[in-house]
Amino acid sequence: MRKFTAILFVFVLVFGMTARADEGMWLLSMIGKNYDDMKKQGFKLTPEDIYSVNKGCIKDAVVGLGREGSPFWHFCTGEIVSGEGLMFTNHHCGYSMIQTHSTVEHDYLKDGFWAYSKEEELSNPGITASILVRIEDVTSEIEKSFKKDMSEKDRNIALKKASKTIIDNAVAGTNYKAQVKDMFGGNQYFLLVYVTYQDVRLVGAPPSSMGKFGGDTDNWMWPRHTADFSMFRIYTAPDGSPAKYSKKNVPLKPKHFLPVSAKGIEDGDFAMVMGFPGTTNRYVTSYGLEEVMQVTNKLRYEIRDVKVNELRKKMNADPKVKIQYASKYASCSNYWKYSNEQNKALAHLNTMGIKKQIEADLCKWADAKGESKYRDALNALQKIYSSRRNHAVARMYITEGLLGSELPYFAFGCRSLATAFASKEIAEINSAVSDMREPAKEFYKDYDPETERALMKALFRKAYNEMSPDFYPEFFKTIQGKYKGDVEKYVDDAFSKSIFSTEAKFNAFLDKPSGSAFTKDPVLQMGNDIIDVYRNVSIAYNDLSADLERNNRIFIEGVLAMNPSKNFAPDANSTIRMTYGNVKSYEPRDGVFYDYYTTLKGVMEKENPDSYEFIVPEKLKQLYKDKNFGPYVNKNGDVPTCFITNNDITGGNSGSPVINGNGELIGLAFDGNSEAMSGDIDFEENLQRCICLDVRYALFIIDKYANAQNLIKEMDIKR
């Protein structure tokens, strides 16, 4: 009995098989299983107040932000806070939209942006906002299409066919979109139906000095003092249906919106986060973990380190380049730091050792049950990861290094011109040229030739020096031979000859198109070579990984079978989830205590006018000096800025509402803490913290800094 208890403890530690309040990304339709525990933690509503198909509820106020063409991939979360579709999300979630609207003359990244009327709100073509309509377990329907011993290929074909039937039936006669998503590695399936809006307009954002205060230095760290919020509004057609931007569109009338609490929080208060977490990998085996740590994280960090340093130099030297590359830099640097911090946390927590112990114990349990398939699955997984190692490494050098500069891929994206030139039909050539003008305008808007040249040199040099020659693209062989390994000279020559190197040269080419100039272009050849080698490596990588899904599914099946009475949470997969826990301070190491909140005083203490990461706007300093805080203070008379909870979150949860026991908005989730960067793989309940913007800081900025009384009046603020 003692031995079994020890085995179970290890499984609980890694997979979270108990319904702990601070771990688990729970499906909304299943939260009844957690309800009693939630009440003990301080939840005062009912499960139907969170999820219902018959009445407006909290899920109707939670928005998945996405892009046209990828309706079910949500890059961030937002929450509706008024009866007119007004929405909060993080500043870093709105960053690319703010950057798109910025110019040197009107730099909304630097100065902030506020719409003092709906007419001033700015449209963002291509951005979508999805709200869940309903979720349904369709496992039994899907499994009817499976046959015993069918191949993985045939299984996927059957899954796709069955899913299409279910989806078609679900959306018939509606303007909804739907998907069938697998959970637990394909051991369970759910139908999710959404309404997706296509007119999302920028309403407000503080200056980046506030919205990104702390920059890379504070990223993934506590304590934080970042005003990480921006505001948008969802619009619909006059009849309330989804519609693309039109002046005739009207603000969304949501089924539910969140009241905003300015009443404050205390250590231990109930906190619920609802959003669209991207991916977690908590059921990964030790073999998969080794690839994550030694290939994915290690190489992503090392290669992006080169890119980050090049971008910093160019952006610091030129205000225009700083605007052009702001969003690209933010996207690159975020997971540059994350990868390194996650590896540190995984090593510190000995996650590899725990995983190996789990696998050994599972085999013993399975052997006792006479279930050889679980041991067989683990053996197969070991072979798969080992056999694909070299290709996994090559893929990282290709995606992070060779494609780290955008120009070759842009050139490759112009391949429709090659088809047109090959046809020799004037009409087809003219049509292809015409079709390229708008994409080119969009690309070159955020492009600087010297920045791209520097990136290409640095990234190509790293890939050339470190990746296996077995996976070299063809032009690397040219560098190796004709250029005697001189990457810089090769890039300079390519730039001098290419029609793609500047916007002026490309537009001149479009004005007088030449098939010869196009097909012989060195940057186009780079793009073709990179994509060719990527395709070849990916095909081989996928062939070597052919049985990965099946064996992972069997492994997870074994984990579930060992504990049939436990309440499991599936890995995140960009579907809406709810997590619950508490506002909570913590002790990251011996002798160190972190309180649960920070204040505006900390912003002033961190100010460093010599560092762009810690600039404090003059108006904010004056408000602080005058103590012009309004009603947005804590019990000590300070303006709260951020707080921490023990909620379970990951990427995609950025911007998620943090909700108190009464269903009111108290904050916006925006980050995790470095001590627990292992969380996507191994949740550490004593260290895991969700870093949140205190909504009172947002209200203070909207009211006192921006004087946007129109927005304050629109929200239902509970004082």
HUNORWO-V233344 format. One record per residue. N is the residue number from 1. RES is the residue in one letter. PHI is phi in whole degrees, 0 to 359 (999 if undefined). D_CENTER is the distance of its C-alpha to the mean C-alpha in Angstrom with 1 decimal. Layout:
BEGIN
n->{N	N}
res->{RES	RES}
phi->{PHI	PHI}
d_center->{D_CENTER	D_CENTER}
END
This chain:
BEGIN
n->{1	2	3	4	5	6	7	8	9	10	11	12	13	14	15	16	17	18	19	20	21	22	23	24	25	26	27	28	29	30	31	32	33	34	35	36	37	38	39	40	41	42	43	44	45	46	47	48	49	50	51	52	53	54	55	56	57	58	59	60	61	62	63	64	65	66	67	68	69	70	71	72	73	74	75	76	77	78	79	80	81	82	83	84	85	86	87	88	89	90	91	92	93	94	95	96	97	98	99	100	101	102	103	104	105	106	107	108	109	110	111	112	113	114	115	116	117	118	119	120	121	122	123	124	125	126	127	128	129	130	131	132	133	134	135	136	137	138	139	140	141	142	143	144	145	146	147	148	149	150	151	152	153	154	155	156	157	158	159	160	161	162	163	164	165	166	167	168	169	170	171	172	173	174	175	176	177	178	179	180	181	182	183	184	185	186	187	188	189	190	191	192	193	194	195	196	197	198	199	200	201	202	203	204	205	206	207	208	209	210	211	212	213	214	215	216	217	218	219	220	221	222	223	224	225	226	227	228	229	230	231	232	233	234	235	236	237	238	239	240	241	242	243	244	245	246	247	248	249	250	251	252	253	254	255	256	257	258	259	260	261	262	263	264	265	266	267	268	269	270	271	272	273	274	275	276	277	278	279	280	281	282	283	284	285	286	287	288	289	290	291	292	293	294	295	296	297	298	299	300	301	302	303	304	305	306	307	308	309	310	311	312	313	314	315	316	317	318	319	320	321	322	323	324	325	326	327	328	329	330	331	332	333	334	335	336	337	338	339	340	341	342	343	344	345	346	347	348	349	350	351	352	353	354	355	356	357	358	359	360	361	362	363	364	365	366	367	368	369	370	371	372	373	374	375	376	377	378	379	380	381	382	383	384	385	386	387	388	389	390	391	392	393	394	395	396	397	398	399	400	401	402	403	404	405	406	407	408	409	410	411	412	413	414	415	416	417	418	419	420	421	422	423	424	425	426	427	428	429	430	431	432	433	434	435	436	437	438	439	440	441	442	443	444	445	446	447	448	449	450	451	452	453	454	455	456	457	458	459	460	461	462	463	464	465	466	467	468	469	470	471	472	473	474	475	476	477	478	479	480	481	482	483	484	485	486	487	488	489	490	491	492	493	494	495	496	497	498	499	500	501	502	503	504	505	506	507	508	509	510	511	512	513	514	515	516	517	518	519	520	521	522	523	524	525	526	527	528	529	530	531	532	533	534	535	536	537	538	539	540	541	542	543	544	545	546	547	548	549	550	551	552	553	554	555	556	557	558	559	560	561	562	563	564	565	566	567	568	569	570	571	572	573	574	575	576	577	578	579	580	581	582	583	584	585	586	587	588	589	590	591	592	593	594	595	596	597	598	599	600	601	602	603	604	605	606	607	608	609	610	611	612	613	614	615	616	617	618	619	620	621	622	623	624	625	626	627	628	629	630	631	632	633	634	635	636	637	638	639	640	641	642	643	644	645	646	647	648	649	650	651	652	653	654	655	656	657	658	659	660	661	662	663	664	665	666	667	668	669	670	671	672	673	674	675	676	677	678	679	680	681	682	683	684	685	686	687	688	689	690	691	692	693	694	695	696	697	698	699	700	701	702	703	704	705	706	707	708	709	710	711	712	713	714	715	716	717	718	719}
res->{M	R	K	F	T	A	I	L	F	V	F	V	L	V	F	G	M	T	A	R	A	D	E	G	M	W	L	L	S	M	I	G	K	N	Y	D	D	M	K	K	Q	G	F	K	L	T	P	E	D	I	Y	S	V	N	K	G	C	I	K	D	A	V	V	G	L	G	R	E	G	S	P	F	W	H	F	C	T	G	E	I	V	S	G	E	G	L	M	F	T	N	H	H	C	G	Y	S	M	I	Q	T	H	S	T	V	E	H	D	Y	L	K	D	G	F	W	A	Y	S	K	E	E	E	L	S	N	P	G	I	T	A	S	I	L	V	R	I	E	D	V	T	S	E	I	E	K	S	F	K	K	D	M	S	E	K	D	R	N	I	A	L	K	K	A	S	K	T	I	I	D	N	A	V	A	G	T	N	Y	K	A	Q	V	K	D	M	F	G	G	N	Q	Y	F	L	L	V	Y	V	T	Y	Q	D	V	R	L	V	G	A	P	P	S	S	M	G	K	F	G	G	D	T	D	N	W	M	W	P	R	H	T	A	D	F	S	M	F	R	I	Y	T	A	P	D	G	S	P	A	K	Y	S	K	K	N	V	P	L	K	P	K	H	F	L	P	V	S	A	K	G	I	E	D	G	D	F	A	M	V	M	G	F	P	G	T	T	N	R	Y	V	T	S	Y	G	L	E	E	V	M	Q	V	T	N	K	L	R	Y	E	I	R	D	V	K	V	N	E	L	R	K	K	M	N	A	D	P	K	V	K	I	Q	Y	A	S	K	Y	A	S	C	S	N	Y	W	K	Y	S	N	E	Q	N	K	A	L	A	H	L	N	T	M	G	I	K	K	Q	I	E	A	D	L	C	K	W	A	D	A	K	G	E	S	K	Y	R	D	A	L	N	A	L	Q	K	I	Y	S	S	R	R	N	H	A	V	A	R	M	Y	I	T	E	G	L	L	G	S	E	L	P	Y	F	A	F	G	C	R	S	L	A	T	A	F	A	S	K	E	I	A	E	I	N	S	A	V	S	D	M	R	E	P	A	K	E	F	Y	K	D	Y	D	P	E	T	E	R	A	L	M	K	A	L	F	R	K	A	Y	N	E	M	S	P	D	F	Y	P	E	F	F	K	T	I	Q	G	K	Y	K	G	D	V	E	K	Y	V	D	D	A	F	S	K	S	I	F	S	T	E	A	K	F	N	A	F	L	D	K	P	S	G	S	A	F	T	K	D	P	V	L	Q	M	G	N	D	I	I	D	V	Y	R	N	V	S	I	A	Y	N	D	L	S	A	D	L	E	R	N	N	R	I	F	I	E	G	V	L	A	M	N	P	S	K	N	F	A	P	D	A	N	S	T	I	R	M	T	Y	G	N	V	K	S	Y	E	P	R	D	G	V	F	Y	D	Y	Y	T	T	L	K	G	V	M	E	K	E	N	P	D	S	Y	E	F	I	V	P	E	K	L	K	Q	L	Y	K	D	K	N	F	G	P	Y	V	N	K	N	G	D	V	P	T	C	F	I	T	N	N	D	I	T	G	G	N	S	G	S	P	V	I	N	G	N	G	E	L	I	G	L	A	F	D	G	N	S	E	A	M	S	G	D	I	D	F	E	E	N	L	Q	R	C	I	C	L	D	V	R	Y	A	L	F	I	I	D	K	Y	A	N	A	Q	N	L	I	K	E	M	D	I	K	R}
phi->{999	298	296	297	297	296	297	297	300	296	296	296	301	269	261	65	278	264	273	295	296	261	231	119	260	268	292	299	286	248	289	303	292	259	300	299	293	297	298	297	280	124	283	249	256	246	304	291	287	268	222	207	261	253	214	296	207	302	299	284	257	254	241	265	273	217	228	304	95	226	294	250	258	250	281	202	239	223	219	276	234	204	284	240	73	292	221	265	209	285	298	289	285	270	303	294	291	298	296	300	275	271	224	298	284	232	269	289	295	282	259	85	215	219	263	267	206	296	293	271	290	253	283	225	304	93	270	238	226	251	234	294	267	198	226	214	285	240	304	296	294	295	293	297	274	269	241	298	66	287	293	296	297	293	296	293	296	296	298	298	293	295	296	299	298	297	294	301	293	289	257	305	77	232	256	280	239	215	216	249	243	275	235	54	65	96	268	206	224	228	267	237	247	234	253	242	266	242	236	239	244	288	249	195	199	288	302	299	300	264	290	236	304	103	46	290	299	271	303	67	238	235	278	237	219	261	274	276	213	216	231	224	225	267	243	228	296	305	272	91	275	299	203	290	308	205	297	278	297	233	300	299	258	288	291	204	225	273	296	251	267	253	279	98	225	228	302	99	298	297	217	239	242	233	185	241	299	289	216	236	217	282	259	293	276	298	290	291	297	299	293	301	285	270	246	298	293	300	285	300	295	294	285	292	301	296	294	302	293	295	296	302	299	290	290	290	270	211	302	294	297	300	289	301	254	301	292	296	296	300	296	291	288	301	272	298	287	303	301	291	293	295	300	299	294	298	292	298	273	55	298	299	298	294	299	296	293	302	296	295	290	296	298	298	296	293	298	295	271	73	254	291	297	286	294	299	296	295	298	295	296	301	293	298	296	293	289	261	305	297	288	296	297	300	300	294	294	286	289	273	264	294	260	288	264	277	298	300	287	298	299	300	293	269	296	298	294	298	297	294	296	295	287	63	271	301	297	291	296	298	295	296	297	299	293	274	296	289	301	294	300	294	294	285	301	247	226	233	304	288	293	293	297	295	297	298	299	293	286	296	298	296	295	299	282	245	280	294	303	300	245	298	290	303	289	294	291	293	300	296	267	299	258	53	83	275	297	298	294	299	296	300	297	298	296	292	262	278	285	267	293	223	296	297	294	289	294	296	295	296	291	227	295	226	297	293	298	289	292	265	297	292	287	299	296	304	301	298	295	296	292	300	290	297	298	296	295	293	299	295	299	292	298	291	260	305	260	297	300	299	287	298	298	293	300	294	304	295	299	295	295	294	225	295	266	273	266	271	251	287	303	295	209	71	260	296	222	237	233	222	182	214	300	202	288	201	241	289	199	302	83	240	235	250	290	275	216	231	225	298	303	293	298	294	292	275	306	215	297	270	238	297	284	231	280	244	301	301	296	295	295	291	300	292	298	279	53	273	259	63	273	260	241	271	294	266	83	261	280	287	250	221	211	234	228	260	292	269	224	204	305	102	283	305	90	298	291	256	240	276	295	263	82	254	285	246	185	235	292	218	196	244	257	298	297	235	293	286	305	293	246	218	288	253	296	277	248	296	225	260	271	232	284	287	297	293	293	298	296	300	293	298	281	272	277	267	55	269	296	301	280	300	293	286	274	267	267	267	249}
d_center->{43.3	42.2	40.7	38.7	37.4	36.2	34.3	32.7	31.7	29.7	27.9	27.2	25.9	23.3	22.5	22.9	25.7	27.1	25.8	25.1	23.9	21.1	19.6	18.3	15.6	18.4	18.9	20.5	23.6	24.3	24.3	28.0	28.1	26.5	28.5	31.4	29.2	27.2	30.6	31.7	28.7	29.6	28.2	30.9	29.8	30.0	27.6	28.5	27.3	23.8	24.0	26.9	27.6	30.9	30.1	27.5	25.3	22.2	19.9	21.3	19.9	16.2	14.2	11.2	10.3	10.3	12.6	16.0	16.5	13.3	14.3	12.7	9.1	7.4	4.6	6.2	9.5	12.9	16.4	19.8	22.5	25.5	27.6	26.8	23.1	22.1	18.5	16.7	13.1	11.9	13.5	10.6	9.0	12.4	13.0	13.2	15.5	17.6	18.0	19.1	21.8	22.9	26.0	28.3	30.5	27.9	25.2	22.9	20.5	23.6	25.6	23.2	23.8	25.5	26.9	30.1	30.8	28.9	30.6	28.7	25.2	23.4	22.0	18.8	19.6	17.1	14.7	15.0	15.0	15.6	17.5	18.6	22.3	23.1	22.2	24.9	25.6	27.0	27.5	31.2	31.1	28.8	30.9	34.1	33.0	32.8	35.9	36.9	36.5	34.8	32.8	29.0	29.3	31.5	29.4	26.4	28.7	30.1	26.7	25.7	29.1	29.1	25.6	26.8	29.9	28.0	25.6	28.5	30.5	27.8	27.2	30.8	32.3	29.1	26.4	23.7	21.2	20.7	19.3	20.5	18.1	19.5	19.2	20.6	20.5	22.5	24.9	24.0	22.9	21.8	22.1	19.7	21.1	19.4	20.8	18.6	19.7	19.8	21.1	18.7	20.4	19.8	22.0	21.5	19.8	21.4	22.1	19.5	22.0	21.2	17.6	16.7	19.8	19.9	17.5	16.8	19.8	18.5	14.8	14.2	17.8	20.1	22.1	20.0	21.4	18.6	18.9	15.2	15.8	16.5	18.3	18.5	20.9	20.8	23.9	25.8	29.0	32.1	32.4	28.9	27.4	24.3	25.3	24.2	25.1	28.8	31.0	32.4	29.2	29.2	26.8	25.3	27.5	25.1	26.5	25.3	23.9	23.4	26.2	25.2	26.9	28.5	30.6	28.7	27.6	29.3	28.5	28.3	27.4	25.5	21.8	19.7	16.0	14.9	11.6	9.2	7.7	5.9	8.6	11.4	14.5	17.3	19.9	19.8	23.2	24.6	24.7	21.0	20.3	22.7	20.8	17.5	19.3	21.9	20.3	16.5	15.9	19.4	19.3	15.8	17.0	20.5	19.7	17.1	19.7	22.0	19.7	18.8	22.5	23.6	21.3	22.5	26.1	25.8	23.9	26.3	29.2	28.5	27.2	26.6	24.5	22.6	21.6	21.0	18.7	17.0	13.7	13.9	14.8	12.1	9.4	11.9	13.0	9.9	9.7	13.4	14.3	12.0	13.7	17.1	16.7	15.6	18.7	20.9	20.0	20.4	23.7	24.8	24.4	26.1	23.5	25.1	28.5	27.3	25.8	29.1	31.1	29.3	30.1	33.7	34.1	32.7	35.2	38.0	37.2	36.8	40.1	41.9	40.8	41.8	38.3	38.1	35.1	32.7	34.3	34.4	30.7	30.0	32.5	30.9	27.4	29.0	30.6	27.6	25.5	28.6	29.5	26.2	25.7	27.1	25.1	21.8	22.8	23.8	20.6	18.8	21.5	21.2	17.5	17.0	20.6	22.4	19.5	18.4	20.9	20.3	24.0	25.0	22.3	23.3	26.8	26.1	24.6	28.0	29.6	31.0	33.5	34.8	35.6	37.4	39.4	40.4	41.8	43.9	43.9	43.9	42.4	39.4	38.9	39.1	36.6	34.1	34.6	34.2	30.9	29.5	30.4	27.5	24.7	26.6	26.8	23.1	22.4	25.1	24.2	21.5	23.5	26.1	28.5	29.2	25.6	24.9	28.2	27.3	23.9	25.6	28.5	26.5	23.9	26.7	29.0	26.7	26.1	29.8	30.9	28.7	27.8	30.5	32.9	32.8	29.5	30.5	29.9	33.4	33.2	32.8	36.2	37.5	36.3	37.9	41.2	42.0	40.1	41.0	37.4	37.1	33.5	33.9	37.0	35.5	32.6	35.1	37.3	34.5	33.5	37.1	37.7	34.5	34.4	30.6	30.8	31.3	30.8	34.6	35.5	33.1	34.6	38.0	37.4	36.2	39.4	41.5	39.6	41.1	40.3	41.6	39.6	36.4	37.0	38.1	35.4	34.1	30.5	30.4	31.9	29.2	26.6	28.7	29.3	25.7	24.7	27.8	27.2	23.5	24.9	27.7	25.6	23.1	26.1	27.7	24.5	24.1	27.8	27.7	24.9	26.7	27.5	24.3	23.0	26.5	27.1	23.8	24.7	28.2	27.1	24.9	27.8	30.0	27.8	28.0	31.7	32.5	31.6	32.3	32.7	29.4	26.5	23.5	19.8	18.0	14.8	11.6	10.9	9.0	12.4	13.4	14.6	16.8	17.3	20.4	22.1	23.7	23.6	24.6	25.8	25.9	27.8	25.6	28.8	32.5	33.9	30.6	29.7	26.7	27.4	25.1	25.0	25.3	27.3	28.0	30.6	28.0	26.7	30.2	30.8	27.8	28.9	29.7	30.9	30.9	27.1	24.7	22.2	24.8	26.5	27.7	28.8	32.5	32.3	30.1	32.7	35.5	34.1	33.8	37.3	38.7	36.9	36.1	33.4	34.5	33.8	30.4	31.7	31.8	35.1	35.9	35.6	32.5	29.4	26.5	23.3	20.8	21.2	19.9	19.9	19.7	17.2	15.0	11.2	8.0	4.3	4.2	7.6	7.5	10.6	11.9	15.7	17.7	20.9	24.4	27.0	28.4	25.2	24.8	21.9	22.2	18.9	15.2	12.8	11.0	11.1	12.8	16.0	17.0	19.8	17.6	14.7	16.2	14.8	12.5	15.9	18.5	18.4	20.9	22.4	24.5	21.9	18.5	17.7	15.2	15.7	16.3	17.8	21.2	21.7	25.2	24.0	22.3	25.5	27.6	25.8	26.1	29.7	31.2	29.3	28.6	31.5	29.5	31.8	31.0	27.6	29.1	31.7	29.4	27.6	29.3	29.4	30.9	33.0}
END
